[in-house]
Amino acid sequence: MALALAGLIGFAAGASWMKWQMASVQITGGNATQPSSDEAQREHREKFFSGDPERDVRGGQELKPRW
């Protein structure tokens, strides 16, 4: 009986959390953080993946185990 009650409470909590998440997506428009045009998306990708141009990473670094 207690297990069934705990399952019902967990299901209700999960359903209410999902409803709250869906409501917040509808309020913000769903994709408010993503750029809309192709040019803006390209600039966003370049900025995110560009890294530090001053850092030389061609040689790499030897991997050493920590044990």
CHARMM internal coordinates of N, CA and C (Angstrom, degrees):
IC EDIT
DIST 1 N 1 CA 1.4495
DIST 1 CA 1 C 1.5369
ANGL 1 N 1 CA 1 C 110.81
DIST 1 C 2 N 1.3339
ANGL 1 CA 1 C 2 N 116.29
DIHE 1 N 1 CA 1 C 2 N -44.50
DIST 2 N 2 CA 1.4657
ANGL 1 C 2 N 2 CA 120.32
DIHE 1 CA 1 C 2 N 2 CA -179.28
DIST 2 CA 2 C 1.5257
ANGL 2 N 2 CA 2 C 110.33
DIHE 1 C 2 N 2 CA 2 C -67.15
DIST 2 C 3 N 1.3241
ANGL 2 CA 2 C 3 N 116.68
DIHE 2 N 2 CA 2 C 3 N -35.68
DIST 3 N 3 CA 1.4621
ANGL 2 C 3 N 3 CA 120.30
DIHE 2 CA 2 C 3 N 3 CA 179.15
DIST 3 CA 3 C 1.5311
ANGL 3 N 3 CA 3 C 110.85
DIHE 2 C 3 N 3 CA 3 C -66.20
DIST 3 C 4 N 1.3041
ANGL 3 CA 3 C 4 N 116.91
DIHE 3 N 3 CA 3 C 4 N -40.51
DIST 4 N 4 CA 1.4620
ANGL 3 C 4 N 4 CA 120.79
DIHE 3 CA 3 C 4 N 4 CA 178.10
DIST 4 CA 4 C 1.5268
ANGL 4 N 4 CA 4 C 110.54
DIHE 3 C 4 N 4 CA 4 C -65.86
DIST 4 C 5 N 1.3161
ANGL 4 CA 4 C 5 N 117.22
DIHE 4 N 4 CA 4 C 5 N -40.05
DIST 5 N 5 CA 1.4589
ANGL 4 C 5 N 5 CA 121.27
DIHE 4 CA 4 C 5 N 5 CA 178.44
DIST 5 CA 5 C 1.5296
ANGL 5 N 5 CA 5 C 110.65
DIHE 4 C 5 N 5 CA 5 C -65.74
DIST 5 C 6 N 1.3342
ANGL 5 CA 5 C 6 N 117.12
DIHE 5 N 5 CA 5 C 6 N -41.02
DIST 6 N 6 CA 1.4652
ANGL 5 C 6 N 6 CA 120.70
DIHE 5 CA 5 C 6 N 6 CA 177.92
DIST 6 CA 6 C 1.5270
ANGL 6 N 6 CA 6 C 110.58
DIHE 5 C 6 N 6 CA 6 C -64.84
DIST 6 C 7 N 1.3111
ANGL 6 CA 6 C 7 N 117.43
DIHE 6 N 6 CA 6 C 7 N -39.35
DIST 7 N 7 CA 1.4638
ANGL 6 C 7 N 7 CA 120.93
DIHE 6 CA 6 C 7 N 7 CA 177.25
DIST 7 CA 7 C 1.5183
ANGL 7 N 7 CA 7 C 112.00
DIHE 6 C 7 N 7 CA 7 C -64.92
DIST 7 C 8 N 1.3113
ANGL 7 CA 7 C 8 N 117.12
DIHE 7 N 7 CA 7 C 8 N -40.31
DIST 8 N 8 CA 1.4563
ANGL 7 C 8 N 8 CA 121.44
DIHE 7 CA 7 C 8 N 8 CA 178.56
DIST 8 CA 8 C 1.5299
ANGL 8 N 8 CA 8 C 110.91
DIHE 7 C 8 N 8 CA 8 C -65.72
DIST 8 C 9 N 1.3053
ANGL 8 CA 8 C 9 N 117.48
DIHE 8 N 8 CA 8 C 9 N -41.98
DIST 9 N 9 CA 1.4668
ANGL 8 C 9 N 9 CA 121.33
DIHE 8 CA 8 C 9 N 9 CA 177.72
DIST 9 CA 9 C 1.5225
ANGL 9 N 9 CA 9 C 110.41
DIHE 8 C 9 N 9 CA 9 C -64.41
DIST 9 C 10 N 1.3336
ANGL 9 CA 9 C 10 N 117.47
DIHE 9 N 9 CA 9 C 10 N -42.61
DIST 10 N 10 CA 1.4584
ANGL 9 C 10 N 10 CA 121.36
DIHE 9 CA 9 C 10 N 10 CA 178.15
DIST 10 CA 10 C 1.5177
ANGL 10 N 10 CA 10 C 112.22
DIHE 9 C 10 N 10 CA 10 C -63.19
DIST 10 C 11 N 1.3225
ANGL 10 CA 10 C 11 N 115.92
DIHE 10 N 10 CA 10 C 11 N -40.88
DIST 11 N 11 CA 1.4663
ANGL 10 C 11 N 11 CA 119.91
DIHE 10 CA 10 C 11 N 11 CA 178.25
DIST 11 CA 11 C 1.5227
ANGL 11 N 11 CA 11 C 110.97
DIHE 10 C 11 N 11 CA 11 C -65.11
DIST 11 C 12 N 1.3173
ANGL 11 CA 11 C 12 N 117.07
DIHE 11 N 11 CA 11 C 12 N -42.63
DIST 12 N 12 CA 1.4648
ANGL 11 C 12 N 12 CA 120.66
DIHE 11 CA 11 C 12 N 12 CA 179.79
DIST 12 CA 12 C 1.5296
ANGL 12 N 12 CA 12 C 110.66
DIHE 11 C 12 N 12 CA 12 C -65.03
DIST 12 C 13 N 1.3224
ANGL 12 CA 12 C 13 N 116.89
DIHE 12 N 12 CA 12 C 13 N -39.23
DIST 13 N 13 CA 1.4655
ANGL 12 C 13 N 13 CA 120.00
DIHE 12 CA 12 C 13 N 13 CA 178.83
DIST 13 CA 13 C 1.5283
ANGL 13 N 13 CA 13 C 110.34
DIHE 12 C 13 N 13 CA 13 C -66.06
DIST 13 C 14 N 1.3068
ANGL 13 CA 13 C 14 N 117.33
DIHE 13 N 13 CA 13 C 14 N -42.72
DIST 14 N 14 CA 1.4588
ANGL 13 C 14 N 14 CA 120.99
DIHE 13 CA 13 C 14 N 14 CA 178.83
DIST 14 CA 14 C 1.5232
ANGL 14 N 14 CA 14 C 111.95
DIHE 13 C 14 N 14 CA 14 C -64.96
DIST 14 C 15 N 1.3101
ANGL 14 CA 14 C 15 N 117.13
DIHE 14 N 14 CA 14 C 15 N -40.87
DIST 15 N 15 CA 1.4599
ANGL 14 C 15 N 15 CA 120.72
DIHE 14 CA 14 C 15 N 15 CA 179.46
DIST 15 CA 15 C 1.5233
ANGL 15 N 15 CA 15 C 111.11
DIHE 14 C 15 N 15 CA 15 C -66.23
DIST 15 C 16 N 1.3322
ANGL 15 CA 15 C 16 N 117.02
DIHE 15 N 15 CA 15 C 16 N -40.80
DIST 16 N 16 CA 1.4614
ANGL 15 C 16 N 16 CA 118.63
DIHE 15 CA 15 C 16 N 16 CA 179.51
DIST 16 CA 16 C 1.5186
ANGL 16 N 16 CA 16 C 110.92
DIHE 15 C 16 N 16 CA 16 C -69.54
DIST 16 C 17 N 1.3327
ANGL 16 CA 16 C 17 N 118.41
DIHE 16 N 16 CA 16 C 17 N -35.13
DIST 17 N 17 CA 1.4607
ANGL 16 C 17 N 17 CA 120.94
DIHE 16 CA 16 C 17 N 17 CA 176.82
DIST 17 CA 17 C 1.5281
ANGL 17 N 17 CA 17 C 110.27
DIHE 16 C 17 N 17 CA 17 C -65.19
DIST 17 C 18 N 1.3255
ANGL 17 CA 17 C 18 N 117.01
DIHE 17 N 17 CA 17 C 18 N -42.24
DIST 18 N 18 CA 1.4592
ANGL 17 C 18 N 18 CA 121.01
DIHE 17 CA 17 C 18 N 18 CA 179.25
DIST 18 CA 18 C 1.5249
ANGL 18 N 18 CA 18 C 110.78
DIHE 17 C 18 N 18 CA 18 C -64.37
DIST 18 C 19 N 1.3321
ANGL 18 CA 18 C 19 N 116.89
DIHE 18 N 18 CA 18 C 19 N -40.24
DIST 19 N 19 CA 1.4597
ANGL 18 C 19 N 19 CA 120.08
DIHE 18 CA 18 C 19 N 19 CA 177.92
DIST 19 CA 19 C 1.5211
ANGL 19 N 19 CA 19 C 110.56
DIHE 18 C 19 N 19 CA 19 C -64.19
DIST 19 C 20 N 1.3184
ANGL 19 CA 19 C 20 N 117.50
DIHE 19 N 19 CA 19 C 20 N -39.91
DIST 20 N 20 CA 1.4630
ANGL 19 C 20 N 20 CA 121.62
DIHE 19 CA 19 C 20 N 20 CA 178.09
DIST 20 CA 20 C 1.5236
ANGL 20 N 20 CA 20 C 110.55
DIHE 19 C 20 N 20 CA 20 C -64.53
DIST 20 C 21 N 1.3310
ANGL 20 CA 20 C 21 N 118.34
DIHE 20 N 20 CA 20 C 21 N -41.75
DIST 21 N 21 CA 1.4599
ANGL 20 C 21 N 21 CA 121.97
DIHE 20 CA 20 C 21 N 21 CA 178.52
DIST 21 CA 21 C 1.5269
ANGL 21 N 21 CA 21 C 111.00
DIHE 20 C 21 N 21 CA 21 C -63.77
DIST 21 C 22 N 1.3043
ANGL 21 CA 21 C 22 N 117.60
DIHE 21 N 21 CA 21 C 22 N -42.69
DIST 22 N 22 CA 1.4597
ANGL 21 C 22 N 22 CA 120.87
DIHE 21 CA 21 C 22 N 22 CA 180.00
DIST 22 CA 22 C 1.5245
ANGL 22 N 22 CA 22 C 110.72
DIHE 21 C 22 N 22 CA 22 C -65.78
DIST 22 C 23 N 1.3134
ANGL 22 CA 22 C 23 N 117.38
DIHE 22 N 22 CA 22 C 23 N -36.76
DIST 23 N 23 CA 1.4625
ANGL 22 C 23 N 23 CA 120.59
DIHE 22 CA 22 C 23 N 23 CA 178.37
DIST 23 CA 23 C 1.5193
ANGL 23 N 23 CA 23 C 110.33
DIHE 22 C 23 N 23 CA 23 C -67.35
DIST 23 C 24 N 1.3209
ANGL 23 CA 23 C 24 N 118.33
DIHE 23 N 23 CA 23 C 24 N -38.49
DIST 24 N 24 CA 1.4614
ANGL 23 C 24 N 24 CA 120.19
DIHE 23 CA 23 C 24 N 24 CA -179.79
DIST 24 CA 24 C 1.5258
ANGL 24 N 24 CA 24 C 110.74
DIHE 23 C 24 N 24 CA 24 C -70.34
DIST 24 C 25 N 1.3254
ANGL 24 CA 24 C 25 N 118.77
DIHE 24 N 24 CA 24 C 25 N -31.47
DIST 25 N 25 CA 1.4672
ANGL 24 C 25 N 25 CA 121.55
DIHE 24 CA 24 C 25 N 25 CA 176.81
DIST 25 CA 25 C 1.5231
ANGL 25 N 25 CA 25 C 109.79
DIHE 24 C 25 N 25 CA 25 C -68.01
DIST 25 C 26 N 1.3173
ANGL 25 CA 25 C 26 N 117.30
DIHE 25 N 25 CA 25 C 26 N -39.82
DIST 26 N 26 CA 1.4568
ANGL 25 C 26 N 26 CA 120.55
DIHE 25 CA 25 C 26 N 26 CA 179.57
DIST 26 CA 26 C 1.5203
ANGL 26 N 26 CA 26 C 111.19
DIHE 25 C 26 N 26 CA 26 C -67.71
DIST 26 C 27 N 1.3223
ANGL 26 CA 26 C 27 N 117.56
DIHE 26 N 26 CA 26 C 27 N -35.18
DIST 27 N 27 CA 1.4607
ANGL 26 C 27 N 27 CA 121.27
DIHE 26 CA 26 C 27 N 27 CA -179.66
DIST 27 CA 27 C 1.5254
ANGL 27 N 27 CA 27 C 110.13
DIHE 26 C 27 N 27 CA 27 C -67.83
DIST 27 C 28 N 1.3413
ANGL 27 CA 27 C 28 N 117.69
DIHE 27 N 27 CA 27 C 28 N -44.68
DIST 28 N 28 CA 1.4592
ANGL 27 C 28 N 28 CA 121.02
DIHE 27 CA 27 C 28 N 28 CA -176.66
DIST 28 CA 28 C 1.5190
ANGL 28 N 28 CA 28 C 112.88
DIHE 27 C 28 N 28 CA 28 C -82.57
DIST 28 C 29 N 1.2859
ANGL 28 CA 28 C 29 N 118.42
DIHE 28 N 28 CA 28 C 29 N -9.10
DIST 29 N 29 CA 1.4552
ANGL 28 C 29 N 29 CA 120.56
DIHE 28 CA 28 C 29 N 29 CA 179.35
DIST 29 CA 29 C 1.5132
ANGL 29 N 29 CA 29 C 112.97
DIHE 28 C 29 N 29 CA 29 C 94.94
DIST 29 C 30 N 1.3032
ANGL 29 CA 29 C 30 N 118.99
DIHE 29 N 29 CA 29 C 30 N 2.64
DIST 30 N 30 CA 1.4549
ANGL 29 C 30 N 30 CA 121.79
DIHE 29 CA 29 C 30 N 30 CA 174.78
DIST 30 CA 30 C 1.5035
ANGL 30 N 30 CA 30 C 114.63
DIHE 29 C 30 N 30 CA 30 C 85.88
DIST 30 C 31 N 1.3071
ANGL 30 CA 30 C 31 N 119.79
DIHE 30 N 30 CA 30 C 31 N -53.06
DIST 31 N 31 CA 1.4597
ANGL 30 C 31 N 31 CA 122.10
DIHE 30 CA 30 C 31 N 31 CA -176.63
DIST 31 CA 31 C 1.5185
ANGL 31 N 31 CA 31 C 110.20
DIHE 30 C 31 N 31 CA 31 C -126.26
DIST 31 C 32 N 1.2968
ANGL 31 CA 31 C 32 N 117.19
DIHE 31 N 31 CA 31 C 32 N 48.54
DIST 32 N 32 CA 1.4624
ANGL 31 C 32 N 32 CA 121.37
DIHE 31 CA 31 C 32 N 32 CA -175.39
DIST 32 CA 32 C 1.5191
ANGL 32 N 32 CA 32 C 112.17
DIHE 31 C 32 N 32 CA 32 C -68.00
DIST 32 C 33 N 1.3448
ANGL 32 CA 32 C 33 N 119.36
DIHE 32 N 32 CA 32 C 33 N -23.47
DIST 33 N 33 CA 1.4534
ANGL 32 C 33 N 33 CA 121.03
DIHE 32 CA 32 C 33 N 33 CA -176.50
DIST 33 CA 33 C 1.5260
ANGL 33 N 33 CA 33 C 112.93
DIHE 32 C 33 N 33 CA 33 C -90.29
DIST 33 C 34 N 1.3222
ANGL 33 CA 33 C 34 N 118.88
DIHE 33 N 33 CA 33 C 34 N -11.54
DIST 34 N 34 CA 1.4549
ANGL 33 C 34 N 34 CA 120.98
DIHE 33 CA 33 C 34 N 34 CA -177.55
DIST 34 CA 34 C 1.5227
ANGL 34 N 34 CA 34 C 110.87
DIHE 33 C 34 N 34 CA 34 C -94.20
DIST 34 C 35 N 1.3166
ANGL 34 CA 34 C 35 N 117.72
DIHE 34 N 34 CA 34 C 35 N 137.93
DIST 35 N 35 CA 1.4577
ANGL 34 C 35 N 35 CA 120.26
DIHE 34 CA 34 C 35 N 35 CA 176.93
DIST 35 CA 35 C 1.5231
ANGL 35 N 35 CA 35 C 111.09
DIHE 34 C 35 N 35 CA 35 C -65.45
DIST 35 C 36 N 1.3270
ANGL 35 CA 35 C 36 N 116.50
DIHE 35 N 35 CA 35 C 36 N 152.84
DIST 36 N 36 CA 1.4572
ANGL 35 C 36 N 36 CA 119.62
DIHE 35 CA 35 C 36 N 36 CA -173.83
DIST 36 CA 36 C 1.5280
ANGL 36 N 36 CA 36 C 113.30
DIHE 35 C 36 N 36 CA 36 C -91.89
DIST 36 C 37 N 1.3181
ANGL 36 CA 36 C 37 N 118.86
DIHE 36 N 36 CA 36 C 37 N -39.70
DIST 37 N 37 CA 1.4615
ANGL 36 C 37 N 37 CA 119.39
DIHE 36 CA 36 C 37 N 37 CA -175.44
DIST 37 CA 37 C 1.5293
ANGL 37 N 37 CA 37 C 111.27
DIHE 36 C 37 N 37 CA 37 C -89.55
DIST 37 C 38 N 1.3285
ANGL 37 CA 37 C 38 N 115.47
DIHE 37 N 37 CA 37 C 38 N 162.86
DIST 38 N 38 CA 1.4636
ANGL 37 C 38 N 38 CA 120.71
DIHE 37 CA 37 C 38 N 38 CA 179.29
DIST 38 CA 38 C 1.5290
ANGL 38 N 38 CA 38 C 111.06
DIHE 37 C 38 N 38 CA 38 C -64.15
DIST 38 C 39 N 1.3129
ANGL 38 CA 38 C 39 N 116.15
DIHE 38 N 38 CA 38 C 39 N -39.39
DIST 39 N 39 CA 1.4665
ANGL 38 C 39 N 39 CA 120.18
DIHE 38 CA 38 C 39 N 39 CA 179.89
DIST 39 CA 39 C 1.5325
ANGL 39 N 39 CA 39 C 110.47
DIHE 38 C 39 N 39 CA 39 C -65.15
DIST 39 C 40 N 1.3200
ANGL 39 CA 39 C 40 N 117.45
DIHE 39 N 39 CA 39 C 40 N -41.13
DIST 40 N 40 CA 1.4646
ANGL 39 C 40 N 40 CA 120.41
DIHE 39 CA 39 C 40 N 40 CA 179.14
DIST 40 CA 40 C 1.5245
ANGL 40 N 40 CA 40 C 110.63
DIHE 39 C 40 N 40 CA 40 C -67.33
DIST 40 C 41 N 1.3289
ANGL 40 CA 40 C 41 N 117.29
DIHE 40 N 40 CA 40 C 41 N -37.47
DIST 41 N 41 CA 1.4611
ANGL 40 C 41 N 41 CA 120.52
DIHE 40 CA 40 C 41 N 41 CA 177.34
DIST 41 CA 41 C 1.5180
ANGL 41 N 41 CA 41 C 110.86
DIHE 40 C 41 N 41 CA 41 C -65.26
DIST 41 C 42 N 1.3460
ANGL 41 CA 41 C 42 N 117.44
DIHE 41 N 41 CA 41 C 42 N -40.73
DIST 42 N 42 CA 1.4619
ANGL 41 C 42 N 42 CA 120.82
DIHE 41 CA 41 C 42 N 42 CA 178.89
DIST 42 CA 42 C 1.5206
ANGL 42 N 42 CA 42 C 110.38
DIHE 41 C 42 N 42 CA 42 C -63.60
DIST 42 C 43 N 1.3201
ANGL 42 CA 42 C 43 N 117.01
DIHE 42 N 42 CA 42 C 43 N -44.67
DIST 43 N 43 CA 1.4677
ANGL 42 C 43 N 43 CA 120.52
DIHE 42 CA 42 C 43 N 43 CA 178.48
DIST 43 CA 43 C 1.5211
ANGL 43 N 43 CA 43 C 111.61
DIHE 42 C 43 N 43 CA 43 C -62.53
DIST 43 C 44 N 1.3244
ANGL 43 CA 43 C 44 N 116.40
DIHE 43 N 43 CA 43 C 44 N -39.87
DIST 44 N 44 CA 1.4653
ANGL 43 C 44 N 44 CA 120.37
DIHE 43 CA 43 C 44 N 44 CA 178.66
DIST 44 CA 44 C 1.5285
ANGL 44 N 44 CA 44 C 110.77
DIHE 43 C 44 N 44 CA 44 C -63.57
DIST 44 C 45 N 1.3396
ANGL 44 CA 44 C 45 N 117.39
DIHE 44 N 44 CA 44 C 45 N -43.93
DIST 45 N 45 CA 1.4694
ANGL 44 C 45 N 45 CA 120.63
DIHE 44 CA 44 C 45 N 45 CA 178.27
DIST 45 CA 45 C 1.5222
ANGL 45 N 45 CA 45 C 110.97
DIHE 44 C 45 N 45 CA 45 C -62.56
DIST 45 C 46 N 1.3261
ANGL 45 CA 45 C 46 N 117.19
DIHE 45 N 45 CA 45 C 46 N -44.77
DIST 46 N 46 CA 1.4591
ANGL 45 C 46 N 46 CA 120.25
DIHE 45 CA 45 C 46 N 46 CA -179.40
DIST 46 CA 46 C 1.5289
ANGL 46 N 46 CA 46 C 111.18
DIHE 45 C 46 N 46 CA 46 C -62.95
DIST 46 C 47 N 1.3061
ANGL 46 CA 46 C 47 N 116.69
DIHE 46 N 46 CA 46 C 47 N -41.04
DIST 47 N 47 CA 1.4593
ANGL 46 C 47 N 47 CA 120.22
DIHE 46 CA 46 C 47 N 47 CA 179.72
DIST 47 CA 47 C 1.5272
ANGL 47 N 47 CA 47 C 110.68
DIHE 46 C 47 N 47 CA 47 C -66.62
DIST 47 C 48 N 1.3466
ANGL 47 CA 47 C 48 N 117.15
DIHE 47 N 47 CA 47 C 48 N -39.33
DIST 48 N 48 CA 1.4576
ANGL 47 C 48 N 48 CA 121.30
DIHE 47 CA 47 C 48 N 48 CA -177.42
DIST 48 CA 48 C 1.5261
ANGL 48 N 48 CA 48 C 111.94
DIHE 47 C 48 N 48 CA 48 C -71.39
DIST 48 C 49 N 1.3331
ANGL 48 CA 48 C 49 N 117.90
DIHE 48 N 48 CA 48 C 49 N -42.34
DIST 49 N 49 CA 1.4590
ANGL 48 C 49 N 49 CA 121.89
DIHE 48 CA 48 C 49 N 49 CA -173.56
DIST 49 CA 49 C 1.5273
ANGL 49 N 49 CA 49 C 114.04
DIHE 48 C 49 N 49 CA 49 C -97.86
DIST 49 C 50 N 1.3189
ANGL 49 CA 49 C 50 N 119.03
DIHE 49 N 49 CA 49 C 50 N -0.93
DIST 50 N 50 CA 1.4635
ANGL 49 C 50 N 50 CA 120.25
DIHE 49 CA 49 C 50 N 50 CA -172.47
DIST 50 CA 50 C 1.5243
ANGL 50 N 50 CA 50 C 112.99
DIHE 49 C 50 N 50 CA 50 C -67.88
DIST 50 C 51 N 1.3027
ANGL 50 CA 50 C 51 N 119.31
DIHE 50 N 50 CA 50 C 51 N -37.83
DIST 51 N 51 CA 1.4532
ANGL 50 C 51 N 51 CA 120.53
DIHE 50 CA 50 C 51 N 51 CA -178.59
DIST 51 CA 51 C 1.5097
ANGL 51 N 51 CA 51 C 111.97
DIHE 50 C 51 N 51 CA 51 C 78.97
DIST 51 C 52 N 1.3225
ANGL 51 CA 51 C 52 N 116.54
DIHE 51 N 51 CA 51 C 52 N -162.26
DIST 52 N 52 CA 1.4598
ANGL 51 C 52 N 52 CA 122.57
DIHE 51 CA 51 C 52 N 52 CA -178.64
DIST 52 CA 52 C 1.5250
ANGL 52 N 52 CA 52 C 108.75
DIHE 51 C 52 N 52 CA 52 C -100.60
DIST 52 C 53 N 1.3319
ANGL 52 CA 52 C 53 N 118.94
DIHE 52 N 52 CA 52 C 53 N 111.73
DIST 53 N 53 CA 1.4649
ANGL 52 C 53 N 53 CA 119.97
DIHE 52 CA 52 C 53 N 53 CA -177.60
DIST 53 CA 53 C 1.5263
ANGL 53 N 53 CA 53 C 112.86
DIHE 52 C 53 N 53 CA 53 C -68.90
DIST 53 C 54 N 1.3170
ANGL 53 CA 53 C 54 N 119.59
DIHE 53 N 53 CA 53 C 54 N -17.84
DIST 54 N 54 CA 1.4597
ANGL 53 C 54 N 54 CA 122.85
DIHE 53 CA 53 C 54 N 54 CA -179.29
DIST 54 CA 54 C 1.5309
ANGL 54 N 54 CA 54 C 112.44
DIHE 53 C 54 N 54 CA 54 C -81.80
DIST 54 C 55 N 1.3181
ANGL 54 CA 54 C 55 N 117.93
DIHE 54 N 54 CA 54 C 55 N -16.10
DIST 55 N 55 CA 1.4627
ANGL 54 C 55 N 55 CA 121.75
DIHE 54 CA 54 C 55 N 55 CA -175.57
DIST 55 CA 55 C 1.5238
ANGL 55 N 55 CA 55 C 110.48
DIHE 54 C 55 N 55 CA 55 C -90.66
DIST 55 C 56 N 1.3419
ANGL 55 CA 55 C 56 N 116.75
DIHE 55 N 55 CA 55 C 56 N 128.10
DIST 56 N 56 CA 1.4595
ANGL 55 C 56 N 56 CA 121.63
DIHE 55 CA 55 C 56 N 56 CA 178.56
DIST 56 CA 56 C 1.5298
ANGL 56 N 56 CA 56 C 108.41
DIHE 55 C 56 N 56 CA 56 C -87.06
DIST 56 C 57 N 1.3107
ANGL 56 CA 56 C 57 N 116.76
DIHE 56 N 56 CA 56 C 57 N 113.71
DIST 57 N 57 CA 1.4638
ANGL 56 C 57 N 57 CA 121.19
DIHE 56 CA 56 C 57 N 57 CA -178.65
DIST 57 CA 57 C 1.5246
ANGL 57 N 57 CA 57 C 111.99
DIHE 56 C 57 N 57 CA 57 C -115.78
DIST 57 C 58 N 1.3289
ANGL 57 CA 57 C 58 N 117.72
DIHE 57 N 57 CA 57 C 58 N 12.65
DIST 58 N 58 CA 1.4656
ANGL 57 C 58 N 58 CA 120.11
DIHE 57 CA 57 C 58 N 58 CA -176.26
DIST 58 CA 58 C 1.5164
ANGL 58 N 58 CA 58 C 112.41
DIHE 57 C 58 N 58 CA 58 C -69.41
DIST 58 C 59 N 1.3341
ANGL 58 CA 58 C 59 N 118.36
DIHE 58 N 58 CA 58 C 59 N -35.83
DIST 59 N 59 CA 1.4578
ANGL 58 C 59 N 59 CA 120.53
DIHE 58 CA 58 C 59 N 59 CA -177.02
DIST 59 CA 59 C 1.5172
ANGL 59 N 59 CA 59 C 113.32
DIHE 58 C 59 N 59 CA 59 C -78.31
DIST 59 C 60 N 1.3062
ANGL 59 CA 59 C 60 N 117.33
DIHE 59 N 59 CA 59 C 60 N -24.76
DIST 60 N 60 CA 1.4506
ANGL 59 C 60 N 60 CA 120.84
DIHE 59 CA 59 C 60 N 60 CA -178.84
DIST 60 CA 60 C 1.5238
ANGL 60 N 60 CA 60 C 111.56
DIHE 59 C 60 N 60 CA 60 C 75.86
DIST 60 C 61 N 1.3043
ANGL 60 CA 60 C 61 N 115.65
DIHE 60 N 60 CA 60 C 61 N -168.92
DIST 61 N 61 CA 1.4595
ANGL 60 C 61 N 61 CA 122.04
DIHE 60 CA 60 C 61 N 61 CA -179.42
DIST 61 CA 61 C 1.5197
ANGL 61 N 61 CA 61 C 107.64
DIHE 60 C 61 N 61 CA 61 C -141.54
DIST 61 C 62 N 1.3341
ANGL 61 CA 61 C 62 N 115.27
DIHE 61 N 61 CA 61 C 62 N 139.03
DIST 62 N 62 CA 1.4517
ANGL 61 C 62 N 62 CA 119.86
DIHE 61 CA 61 C 62 N 62 CA 179.62
DIST 62 CA 62 C 1.5225
ANGL 62 N 62 CA 62 C 109.85
DIHE 61 C 62 N 62 CA 62 C -68.80
DIST 62 C 63 N 1.3272
ANGL 62 CA 62 C 63 N 116.06
DIHE 62 N 62 CA 62 C 63 N 133.70
DIST 63 N 63 CA 1.4494
ANGL 62 C 63 N 63 CA 120.35
DIHE 62 CA 62 C 63 N 63 CA 177.56
DIST 63 CA 63 C 1.5233
ANGL 63 N 63 CA 63 C 109.52
DIHE 62 C 63 N 63 CA 63 C -82.81
DIST 63 C 64 N 1.3076
ANGL 63 CA 63 C 64 N 116.53
DIHE 63 N 63 CA 63 C 64 N 129.66
DIST 64 N 64 CA 1.4548
ANGL 63 C 64 N 64 CA 121.37
DIHE 63 CA 63 C 64 N 64 CA -179.35
DIST 64 CA 64 C 1.5211
ANGL 64 N 64 CA 64 C 109.15
DIHE 63 C 64 N 64 CA 64 C -121.86
DIST 64 C 65 N 1.3280
ANGL 64 CA 64 C 65 N 118.08
DIHE 64 N 64 CA 64 C 65 N 129.61
DIST 65 N 65 CA 1.4623
ANGL 64 C 65 N 65 CA 118.73
DIHE 64 CA 64 C 65 N 65 CA 176.35
DIST 65 CA 65 C 1.5289
ANGL 65 N 65 CA 65 C 111.02
DIHE 64 C 65 N 65 CA 65 C -68.02
DIST 65 C 66 N 1.3028
ANGL 65 CA 65 C 66 N 116.85
DIHE 65 N 65 CA 65 C 66 N 149.80
DIST 66 N 66 CA 1.4581
ANGL 65 C 66 N 66 CA 121.45
DIHE 65 CA 65 C 66 N 66 CA -176.39
DIST 66 CA 66 C 1.5305
ANGL 66 N 66 CA 66 C 113.16
DIHE 65 C 66 N 66 CA 66 C -94.31
DIST 66 C 67 N 1.2981
ANGL 66 CA 66 C 67 N 119.45
DIHE 66 N 66 CA 66 C 67 N 3.89
DIST 67 N 67 CA 1.4592
ANGL 66 C 67 N 67 CA 118.01
DIHE 66 CA 66 C 67 N 67 CA -179.21
DIST 67 CA 67 C 1.4885
ANGL 67 N 67 CA 67 C 113.31
DIHE 66 C 67 N 67 CA 67 C -90.49
END
COOR INIT
IC SEED 1 N 1 CA 1 C
IC BUILD
